[in-house]
């Protein structure tokens, strides 16, 4: 299954990117969500309606897609430049 090697390659790529940006867990890095969506679609029946339903359920159920609270101080590379 392609998701497994992509997951492990992504760990290395994302760690390098975080180090280069100087930001831990930067919100613009969504590799984990891409690989997770691939895994979800691997077990979804064929057909665009199924794929759309899987995407919508995934999109609105993952905690990383929720907006930060008003008092949140999320760091971004642009803010530190």
N, CA, C and O atoms as a GROMACS GRO file, in nm:
protein
  324
    1UNK      N    1   0.086  -0.118   0.000
    1UNK     CA    2   0.000   0.000   0.000
    1UNK      C    3   0.090   0.123   0.000
    1UNK      O    4   0.186   0.131   0.076
    2UNK      N    5   0.058   0.216  -0.084
    2UNK     CA    6   0.140   0.336  -0.104
    2UNK      C    7   0.140   0.429   0.017
    2UNK      O    8   0.235   0.505   0.035
    3UNK      N    9   0.038   0.424   0.099
    3UNK     CA   10   0.027   0.514   0.214
    3UNK      C   11   0.139   0.493   0.315
    3UNK      O   12   0.185   0.589   0.377
    4UNK      N   13   0.183   0.371   0.334
    4UNK     CA   14   0.284   0.342   0.436
    4UNK      C   15   0.418   0.407   0.402
    4UNK      O   16   0.472   0.478   0.487
    5UNK      N   17   0.475   0.386   0.281
    5UNK     CA   18   0.602   0.455   0.253
    5UNK      C   19   0.587   0.606   0.248
    5UNK      O   20   0.677   0.678   0.291
    6UNK      N   21   0.476   0.655   0.197
    6UNK     CA   22   0.455   0.800   0.194
    6UNK      C   23   0.448   0.859   0.334
    6UNK      O   24   0.497   0.970   0.357
    7UNK      N   25   0.390   0.786   0.426
    7UNK     CA   26   0.383   0.831   0.565
    7UNK      C   27   0.524   0.849   0.623
    7UNK      O   28   0.554   0.952   0.683
    8UNK      N   29   0.608   0.748   0.604
    8UNK     CA   30   0.742   0.754   0.661
    8UNK      C   31   0.832   0.854   0.589
    8UNK      O   32   0.914   0.921   0.652
    9UNK      N   33   0.819   0.864   0.458
    9UNK     CA   34   0.893   0.967   0.384
    9UNK      C   35   0.848   1.105   0.428
    9UNK      O   36   0.929   1.197   0.442
   10UNK      N   37   0.720   1.119   0.450
   10UNK     CA   38   0.664   1.247   0.494
   10UNK      C   39   0.714   1.291   0.630
   10UNK      O   40   0.731   1.411   0.654
   11UNK      N   41   0.738   1.196   0.720
   11UNK     CA   42   0.793   1.232   0.851
   11UNK      C   43   0.926   1.303   0.833
   11UNK      O   44   0.950   1.408   0.893
   12UNK      N   45   1.012   1.247   0.750
   12UNK     CA   46   1.143   1.308   0.728
   12UNK      C   47   1.129   1.443   0.658
   12UNK      O   48   1.192   1.541   0.700
   13UNK      N   49   1.048   1.449   0.552
   13UNK     CA   50   1.031   1.574   0.477
   13UNK      C   51   0.975   1.684   0.567
   13UNK      O   52   1.023   1.797   0.564
   14UNK      N   53   0.874   1.653   0.646
   14UNK     CA   54   0.812   1.754   0.733
   14UNK      C   55   0.907   1.798   0.843
   14UNK      O   56   0.909   1.916   0.878
   15UNK      N   57   0.985   1.707   0.898
   15UNK     CA   58   1.084   1.745   1.000
   15UNK      C   59   1.187   1.840   0.942
   15UNK      O   60   1.224   1.939   1.006
   16UNK      N   61   1.235   1.812   0.821
   16UNK     CA   62   1.331   1.901   0.755
   16UNK      C   63   1.270   2.038   0.728
   16UNK      O   64   1.335   2.141   0.748
   17UNK      N   65   1.145   2.040   0.683
   17UNK     CA   66   1.078   2.166   0.654
   17UNK      C   67   1.056   2.248   0.780
   17UNK      O   68   1.078   2.369   0.780
   18UNK      N   69   1.013   2.183   0.888
   18UNK     CA   70   0.996   2.253   1.016
   18UNK      C   71   1.128   2.312   1.064
   18UNK      O   72   1.132   2.425   1.113
   19UNK      N   73   1.235   2.236   1.048
   19UNK     CA   74   1.367   2.285   1.090
   19UNK      C   75   1.407   2.406   1.006
   19UNK      O   76   1.456   2.505   1.060
   20UNK      N   77   1.387   2.399   0.875
   20UNK     CA   78   1.422   2.510   0.787
   20UNK      C   79   1.338   2.635   0.814
   20UNK      O   80   1.389   2.747   0.810
   21UNK      N   81   1.209   2.615   0.843
   21UNK     CA   82   1.120   2.728   0.872
   21UNK      C   83   1.143   2.784   1.013
   21UNK      O   84   1.118   2.902   1.039
   22UNK      N   85   1.189   2.698   1.102
   22UNK     CA   86   1.206   2.740   1.241
   22UNK      C   87   1.075   2.743   1.316
   22UNK      O   88   1.063   2.811   1.418
   23UNK      N   89   0.976   2.671   1.267
   23UNK     CA   90   0.843   2.668   1.329
   23UNK      C   91   0.804   2.522   1.353
   23UNK      O   92   0.803   2.442   1.260
   24UNK      N   93   0.773   2.489   1.478
   24UNK     CA   94   0.729   2.353   1.509
   24UNK      C   95   0.580   2.338   1.480
   24UNK      O   96   0.501   2.423   1.519
   25UNK      N   97   0.543   2.232   1.411
   25UNK     CA   98   0.404   2.200   1.379
   25UNK      C   99   0.333   2.313   1.305
   25UNK      O  100   0.222   2.351   1.340
   26UNK      N  101   0.399   2.365   1.202
   26UNK     CA  102   0.342   2.472   1.120
   26UNK      C  103   0.215   2.423   1.051
   26UNK      O  104   0.214   2.314   0.993
   27UNK      N  105   0.109   2.502   1.057
   27UNK     CA  106  -0.020   2.464   1.001
   27UNK      C  107  -0.023   2.445   0.851
   27UNK      O  108  -0.113   2.380   0.798
   28UNK      N  109   0.075   2.502   0.781
   28UNK     CA  110   0.081   2.488   0.636
   28UNK      C  111   0.132   2.352   0.591
   28UNK      O  112   0.124   2.318   0.473
   29UNK      N  113   0.185   2.275   0.683
   29UNK     CA  114   0.233   2.140   0.650
   29UNK      C  115   0.117   2.044   0.673
   29UNK      O  116   0.078   2.018   0.787
   30UNK      N  117   0.063   1.991   0.565
   30UNK     CA  118  -0.056   1.906   0.575
   30UNK      C  119  -0.032   1.765   0.521
   30UNK      O  120  -0.126   1.697   0.479
   31UNK      N  121   0.093   1.723   0.521
   31UNK     CA  122   0.127   1.592   0.467
   31UNK      C  123   0.048   1.480   0.535
   31UNK      O  124   0.002   1.387   0.468
   32UNK      N  125   0.031   1.489   0.666
   32UNK     CA  126  -0.042   1.386   0.739
   32UNK      C  127  -0.186   1.377   0.691
   32UNK      O  128  -0.242   1.268   0.683
   33UNK      N  129  -0.246   1.491   0.660
   33UNK     CA  130  -0.384   1.490   0.611
   33UNK      C  131  -0.394   1.431   0.470
   33UNK      O  132  -0.491   1.363   0.438
   34UNK      N  133  -0.294   1.458   0.388
   34UNK     CA  134  -0.294   1.403   0.252
   34UNK      C  135  -0.285   1.251   0.257
   34UNK      O  136  -0.362   1.181   0.191
   35UNK      N  137  -0.191   1.200   0.335
   35UNK     CA  138  -0.175   1.055   0.345
   35UNK      C  139  -0.297   0.991   0.410
   35UNK      O  140  -0.340   0.883   0.368
   36UNK      N  141  -0.354   1.055   0.512
   36UNK     CA  142  -0.474   1.001   0.576
   36UNK      C  143  -0.591   0.997   0.479
   36UNK      O  144  -0.668   0.901   0.479
   37UNK      N  145  -0.605   1.100   0.396
   37UNK     CA  146  -0.715   1.101   0.298
   37UNK      C  147  -0.695   0.989   0.195
   37UNK      O  148  -0.792   0.926   0.153
   38UNK      N  149  -0.571   0.966   0.156
   38UNK     CA  150  -0.544   0.855   0.064
   38UNK      C  151  -0.585   0.722   0.126
   38UNK      O  152  -0.642   0.636   0.059
   39UNK      N  153  -0.556   0.706   0.255
   39UNK     CA  154  -0.592   0.582   0.325
   39UNK      C  155  -0.744   0.567   0.332
   39UNK      O  156  -0.796   0.458   0.311
   40UNK      N  157  -0.814   0.675   0.362
   40UNK     CA  158  -0.961   0.671   0.366
   40UNK      C  159  -1.017   0.631   0.230
   40UNK      O  160  -1.105   0.546   0.222
   41UNK      N  161  -0.966   0.693   0.124
   41UNK     CA  162  -1.016   0.664  -0.011
   41UNK      C  163  -0.983   0.521  -0.055
   41UNK      O  164  -1.053   0.464  -0.139
   42UNK      N  165  -0.877   0.463   0.000
   42UNK     CA  166  -0.842   0.325  -0.035
   42UNK      C  167  -0.950   0.227   0.011
   42UNK      O  168  -0.964   0.119  -0.046
   43UNK      N  169  -1.025   0.265   0.115
   43UNK     CA  170  -1.129   0.177   0.168
   43UNK      C  171  -1.270   0.227   0.140
   43UNK      O  172  -1.367   0.177   0.197
   44UNK      N  173  -1.281   0.325   0.051
   44UNK     CA  174  -1.411   0.381   0.013
   44UNK      C  175  -1.458   0.313  -0.116
   44UNK      O  176  -1.377   0.292  -0.206
   45UNK      N  177  -1.587   0.278  -0.126
   45UNK     CA  178  -1.636   0.216  -0.250
   45UNK      C  179  -1.614   0.308  -0.371
   45UNK      O  180  -1.603   0.429  -0.357
   46UNK      N  181  -1.608   0.246  -0.488
   46UNK     CA  182  -1.591   0.323  -0.612
   46UNK      C  183  -1.712   0.412  -0.638
   46UNK      O  184  -1.826   0.376  -0.607
   47UNK      N  185  -1.685   0.526  -0.696
   47UNK     CA  186  -1.792   0.618  -0.733
   47UNK      C  187  -1.770   0.755  -0.672
   47UNK      O  188  -1.731   0.768  -0.556
   48UNK      N  189  -1.794   0.858  -0.752
   48UNK     CA  190  -1.762   0.994  -0.707
   48UNK      C  191  -1.848   1.040  -0.589
   48UNK      O  192  -1.802   1.121  -0.510
   49UNK      N  193  -1.971   0.990  -0.577
   49UNK     CA  194  -2.052   1.028  -0.461
   49UNK      C  195  -1.994   0.973  -0.331
   49UNK      O  196  -1.996   1.041  -0.228
   50UNK      N  197  -1.943   0.850  -0.336
   50UNK     CA  198  -1.878   0.792  -0.219
   50UNK      C  199  -1.752   0.871  -0.183
   50UNK      O  200  -1.726   0.899  -0.066
   51UNK      N  201  -1.675   0.906  -0.288
   51UNK     CA  202  -1.551   0.981  -0.265
   51UNK      C  203  -1.581   1.119  -0.207
   51UNK      O  204  -1.510   1.165  -0.117
   52UNK      N  205  -1.686   1.184  -0.258
   52UNK     CA  206  -1.725   1.314  -0.206
   52UNK      C  207  -1.769   1.303  -0.060
   52UNK      O  208  -1.731   1.385   0.024
   53UNK      N  209  -1.850   1.202  -0.030
   53UNK     CA  210  -1.896   1.182   0.108
   53UNK      C  211  -1.776   1.155   0.201
   53UNK      O  212  -1.770   1.208   0.312
   54UNK      N  213  -1.682   1.073   0.155
   54UNK     CA  214  -1.563   1.043   0.236
   54UNK      C  215  -1.481   1.169   0.259
   54UNK      O  216  -1.434   1.194   0.370
   55UNK      N  217  -1.464   1.250   0.155
   55UNK     CA  218  -1.388   1.374   0.168
   55UNK      C  219  -1.455   1.469   0.267
   55UNK      O  220  -1.389   1.525   0.354
   56UNK      N  221  -1.586   1.487   0.255
   56UNK     CA  222  -1.657   1.580   0.344
   56UNK      C  223  -1.652   1.533   0.488
   56UNK      O  224  -1.630   1.613   0.579
   57UNK      N  225  -1.673   1.403   0.510
   57UNK     CA  226  -1.665   1.349   0.646
   57UNK      C  227  -1.525   1.367   0.703
   57UNK      O  228  -1.508   1.403   0.820
   58UNK      N  229  -1.424   1.341   0.621
   58UNK     CA  230  -1.287   1.356   0.666
   58UNK      C  231  -1.256   1.503   0.694
   58UNK      O  232  -1.196   1.536   0.796
   59UNK      N  233  -1.295   1.589   0.604
   59UNK     CA  234  -1.264   1.732   0.614
   59UNK      C  235  -1.323   1.795   0.740
   59UNK      O  236  -1.259   1.876   0.806
   60UNK      N  237  -1.445   1.758   0.772
   60UNK     CA  238  -1.512   1.822   0.884
   60UNK      C  239  -1.502   1.745   1.015
   60UNK      O  240  -1.558   1.787   1.117
   61UNK      N  241  -1.432   1.632   1.014
   61UNK     CA  242  -1.420   1.554   1.137
   61UNK      C  243  -1.280   1.556   1.196
   61UNK      O  244  -1.262   1.519   1.312
   62UNK      N  245  -1.180   1.598   1.119
   62UNK     CA  246  -1.044   1.598   1.174
   62UNK      C  247  -1.020   1.722   1.258
   62UNK      O  248  -1.055   1.832   1.217
   63UNK      N  249  -0.960   1.705   1.374
   63UNK     CA  250  -0.938   1.819   1.465
   63UNK      C  251  -0.850   1.928   1.405
   63UNK      O  252  -0.865   2.045   1.441
   64UNK      N  253  -0.759   1.893   1.316
   64UNK     CA  254  -0.669   1.994   1.260
   64UNK      C  255  -0.740   2.091   1.166
   64UNK      O  256  -0.684   2.194   1.129
   65UNK      N  257  -0.863   2.060   1.129
   65UNK     CA  258  -0.938   2.149   1.041
   65UNK      C  259  -1.023   2.250   1.116
   65UNK      O  260  -1.087   2.335   1.055
   66UNK      N  261  -1.023   2.241   1.247
   66UNK     CA  262  -1.101   2.336   1.326
   66UNK      C  263  -1.026   2.466   1.339
   66UNK      O  264  -0.903   2.467   1.350
   67UNK      N  265  -1.099   2.576   1.338
   67UNK     CA  266  -1.036   2.707   1.347
   67UNK      C  267  -0.979   2.728   1.486
   67UNK      O  268  -1.036   2.683   1.585
   68UNK      N  269  -0.864   2.799   1.494
   68UNK     CA  270  -0.808   2.829   1.626
   68UNK      C  271  -0.898   2.926   1.701
   68UNK      O  272  -0.973   3.003   1.641
   69UNK      N  273  -0.889   2.924   1.832
   69UNK     CA  274  -0.970   3.014   1.913
   69UNK      C  275  -0.923   3.158   1.894
   69UNK      O  276  -0.813   3.182   1.844
   70UNK      N  277  -1.006   3.253   1.934
   70UNK     CA  278  -0.976   3.394   1.914
   70UNK      C  279  -0.848   3.435   1.985
   70UNK      O  280  -0.778   3.524   1.938
   71UNK      N  281  -0.816   3.374   2.096
   71UNK     CA  282  -0.697   3.408   2.172
   71UNK      C  283  -0.573   3.333   2.129
   71UNK      O  284  -0.467   3.348   2.191
   72UNK      N  285  -0.583   3.254   2.025
   72UNK     CA  286  -0.471   3.173   1.980
   72UNK      C  287  -0.360   3.259   1.921
   72UNK      O  288  -0.386   3.359   1.854
   73UNK      N  289  -0.239   3.219   1.948
   73UNK     CA  290  -0.123   3.290   1.893
   73UNK      C  291  -0.044   3.194   1.808
   73UNK      O  292   0.071   3.161   1.840
   74UNK      N  293  -0.103   3.147   1.700
   74UNK     CA  294  -0.038   3.054   1.611
   74UNK      C  295   0.078   3.122   1.539
   74UNK      O  296   0.063   3.230   1.482
   75UNK      N  297   0.192   3.058   1.543
   75UNK     CA  298   0.309   3.116   1.479
   75UNK      C  299   0.307   3.084   1.329
   75UNK      O  300   0.263   2.977   1.287
   76UNK      N  301   0.355   3.177   1.252
   76UNK     CA  302   0.369   3.155   1.109
   76UNK      C  303   0.503   3.210   1.066
   76UNK      O  304   0.553   3.305   1.126
   77UNK      N  305   0.563   3.152   0.960
   77UNK     CA  306   0.691   3.202   0.914
   77UNK      C  307   0.684   3.349   0.871
   77UNK      O  308   0.781   3.422   0.888
   78UNK      N  309   0.572   3.392   0.817
   78UNK     CA  310   0.559   3.531   0.773
   78UNK      C  311   0.562   3.627   0.892
   78UNK      O  312   0.615   3.737   0.881
   79UNK      N  313   0.507   3.584   1.004
   79UNK     CA  314   0.503   3.670   1.122
   79UNK      C  315   0.642   3.689   1.183
   79UNK      O  316   0.670   3.792   1.244
   80UNK      N  317   0.728   3.590   1.166
   80UNK     CA  318   0.861   3.599   1.224
   80UNK      C  319   0.963   3.662   1.132
   80UNK      O  320   1.077   3.686   1.171
   81UNK      N  321   0.922   3.691   1.009
   81UNK     CA  322   1.016   3.749   0.911
   81UNK      C  323   1.036   3.897   0.932
   81UNK      O  324   1.112   3.960   0.857
   0.00000   0.00000   0.00000
